[in-house]
Amino acid sequence: GAEKALFRALKTRSKTPKYGLLYHSTYIGRAGLKNKGRISRYLANKCSIASRIDCFSG
């Protein structure tokens, strides 16, 4: 999804997308405008760590 959106923006010479799926979710939408990006990154990092633990634990 992100790669497709990036190449679409490059092809049409429009602005590249800055935020993704987590930023536009209703959970993050309740946060203040100043903290939305920060909370989105935090949640994405925690999801990444959890998936690595799940993958490599055994």
Backbone as a chain_set.jsonl record, in Angstrom:
{"seq": "GAEKALFRALKTRSKTPKYGLLYHSTYIGRAGLKNKGRISRYLANKCSIASRIDCFSG", "coords": {"N": [[0.792, -1.185, 0.0], [1.842, 1.332, 0.868], [4.024, 1.645, -0.805], [2.795, 1.62, -3.296], [1.242, 3.946, -3.112], [3.262, 5.845, -2.917], [4.602, 5.643, -5.436], [2.477, 6.325, -7.104], [2.109, 8.997, -6.409], [4.561, 10.038, -7.229], [4.415, 9.567, -9.97], [2.262, 11.158, -10.785], [3.198, 13.58, -10.098], [2.494, 14.767, -7.683], [2.068, 15.621, -4.175], [3.915, 13.588, -1.918], [2.743, 10.89, 0.146], [2.524, 11.432, 3.644], [1.71, 10.216, 5.988], [0.449, 7.08, 7.221], [-1.626, 4.172, 7.464], [-2.038, 3.766, 10.243], [-2.025, 6.36, 11.292], [-4.403, 7.465, 10.404], [-6.321, 6.025, 11.721], [-9.131, 5.408, 13.949], [-8.424, 5.16, 16.584], [-6.0, 6.586, 16.897], [-6.948, 8.975, 16.023], [-8.289, 10.166, 18.117], [-6.352, 11.364, 19.595], [-4.452, 14.351, 20.309], [-3.725, 16.886, 17.836], [-1.045, 17.574, 17.763], [0.236, 15.319, 18.778], [-0.329, 13.121, 17.174], [1.357, 12.041, 15.092], [3.546, 11.218, 16.604], [2.421, 9.286, 18.341], [1.545, 7.452, 16.448], [3.978, 6.556, 15.328], [5.105, 5.411, 17.63], [3.282, 3.306, 18.17], [3.585, 1.822, 15.808], [6.258, 1.047, 16.061], [6.11, -0.583, 18.364], [4.454, -2.619, 17.39], [6.138, -3.68, 15.455], [8.261, -4.668, 17.031], [6.861, -6.6, 18.515], [6.106, -8.372, 16.468], [8.598, -9.281, 15.637], [9.494, -10.611, 17.951], [7.555, -12.615, 18.055], [8.132, -13.965, 15.704], [10.785, -14.903, 16.039], [10.776, -16.302, 18.424], [10.493, -19.474, 19.863]], "CA": [[0.0, 0.0, 0.0], [2.65, 2.548, 0.959], [4.838, 1.727, -2.017], [1.879, 1.972, -4.378], [0.889, 5.355, -2.935], [4.442, 6.646, -3.22], [4.837, 5.687, -6.871], [1.369, 7.068, -7.704], [2.398, 10.414, -6.195], [5.687, 10.408, -8.078], [3.979, 9.544, -11.365], [1.374, 12.293, -11.04], [3.922, 14.766, -9.622], [1.785, 15.372, -6.556], [2.773, 15.478, -2.902], [4.029, 12.212, -1.441], [2.007, 10.707, 1.399], [3.363, 11.548, 4.83], [1.246, 9.33, 7.04], [-0.131, 5.844, 6.732], [-2.866, 3.598, 7.968], [-2.185, 3.977, 11.685], [-2.288, 7.77, 11.559], [-5.794, 7.768, 10.084], [-7.239, 5.151, 12.458], [-9.951, 6.113, 14.939], [-7.698, 5.135, 17.858], [-5.054, 7.7, 16.869], [-7.723, 10.182, 15.765], [-8.702, 10.774, 19.383], [-5.214, 12.08, 20.173], [-4.316, 15.729, 19.866], [-3.068, 17.051, 16.542], [0.399, 17.629, 17.985], [0.771, 14.019, 19.171], [-0.76, 12.032, 16.292], [2.514, 11.425, 14.451], [4.353, 10.575, 17.643], [1.725, 8.083, 18.795], [1.552, 6.509, 15.325], [5.312, 5.95, 15.273], [5.25, 4.575, 18.819], [2.489, 2.098, 17.973], [4.218, 1.051, 14.738], [7.466, 0.441, 16.622], [5.705, -1.672, 19.259], [3.977, -3.718, 16.536], [7.318, -4.271, 14.832], [8.956, -5.447, 18.061], [6.031, -7.766, 18.83], [6.174, -9.335, 15.367], [9.929, -9.901, 15.674], [9.498, -11.564, 19.068], [6.715, -13.735, 17.647], [8.813, -14.699, 14.631], [12.022, -15.546, 16.46], [10.621, -17.138, 19.614], [10.034, -20.731, 19.341]], "C": [[0.842, 1.26, 0.0], [3.487, 2.738, -0.294], [3.988, 2.163, -3.205], [1.509, 3.455, -4.31], [2.061, 6.263, -3.275], [4.653, 6.763, -4.717], [3.712, 6.405, -7.608], [1.628, 8.566, -7.574], [3.555, 10.878, -7.072], [5.28, 10.488, -9.543], [3.112, 10.759, -11.701], [1.981, 13.62, -10.594], [3.151, 15.523, -8.54], [2.593, 15.153, -5.281], [2.8, 14.01, -2.478], [3.288, 12.076, -0.114], [2.946, 10.748, 2.6], [2.981, 10.535, 5.898], [0.556, 8.119, 6.442], [-1.413, 5.45, 7.436], [-3.075, 3.873, 9.454], [-2.57, 5.414, 12.019], [-3.761, 8.102, 11.369], [-6.791, 6.871, 10.816], [-8.016, 5.954, 13.502], [-9.265, 6.156, 16.3], [-6.744, 6.327, 17.948], [-5.802, 9.018, 16.673], [-8.187, 10.89, 17.02], [-7.577, 11.559, 20.042], [-5.19, 13.514, 19.644], [-3.524, 15.815, 18.569], [-1.548, 17.024, 16.673], [1.005, 16.241, 18.207], [0.444, 12.878, 18.216], [0.415, 11.307, 15.641], [3.367, 10.654, 15.433], [3.719, 9.268, 18.106], [1.705, 7.028, 17.694], [2.896, 5.801, 15.212], [5.529, 5.006, 16.442], [4.517, 3.248, 18.644], [3.093, 1.214, 16.885], [5.482, 0.359, 15.24], [7.129, -0.73, 17.536], [5.183, -2.872, 18.472], [5.146, -4.439, 15.878], [8.084, -5.147, 15.822], [8.176, -6.714, 18.389], [6.092, -8.81, 17.722], [7.537, -10.014, 15.308], [10.017, -10.938, 16.783], [8.707, -12.806, 18.691], [7.428, -14.601, 16.611], [9.997, -15.511, 15.164], [11.912, -16.338, 17.758], [10.107, -18.496, 19.17], [10.159, -21.859, 20.237]], "O": [[0.586, 2.171, -0.788], [3.64, 3.855, -0.786], [4.418, 2.98, -4.019], [1.47, 4.136, -5.334], [1.873, 7.331, -3.857], [4.861, 7.865, -5.225], [3.959, 7.034, -8.637], [1.394, 9.321, -8.518], [3.529, 11.991, -7.599], [5.74, 11.365, -10.274], [3.225, 11.319, -12.791], [1.341, 14.665, -10.704], [3.16, 16.753, -8.494], [3.675, 14.566, -5.315], [1.823, 13.284, -2.66], [3.213, 13.03, 0.66], [4.031, 10.166, 2.571], [3.842, 10.051, 6.632], [0.132, 8.141, 5.287], [-2.168, 6.288, 7.929], [-4.191, 4.184, 9.871], [-3.359, 5.649, 12.934], [-4.309, 8.931, 12.096], [-7.991, 6.951, 10.554], [-7.604, 7.048, 13.887], [-9.492, 7.079, 17.083], [-6.695, 7.002, 18.976], [-5.331, 10.066, 17.114], [-8.453, 12.091, 16.991], [-7.827, 12.343, 20.957], [-5.839, 13.832, 18.648], [-2.744, 14.918, 18.248], [-0.852, 16.511, 15.797], [2.164, 16.011, 17.861], [0.904, 11.758, 18.435], [0.455, 10.077, 15.644], [3.853, 9.565, 15.129], [4.407, 8.256, 18.247], [1.834, 5.836, 17.977], [2.947, 4.586, 15.021], [6.078, 3.918, 16.268], [5.069, 2.188, 18.938], [3.112, -0.01, 17.021], [5.746, -0.789, 14.881], [7.797, -1.763, 17.487], [5.442, -4.016, 18.844], [5.141, -5.665, 15.759], [8.506, -6.25, 15.477], [8.765, -7.787, 18.526], [6.127, -10.007, 18.004], [7.627, -11.193, 14.968], [10.557, -12.025, 16.577], [9.135, -13.926, 18.973], [7.333, -15.828, 16.646], [10.185, -16.666, 14.785], [12.879, -16.989, 18.155], [9.364, -18.608, 18.195], [9.791, -22.978, 19.877]]}, "num_chains": 1, "name": "protein.A"}
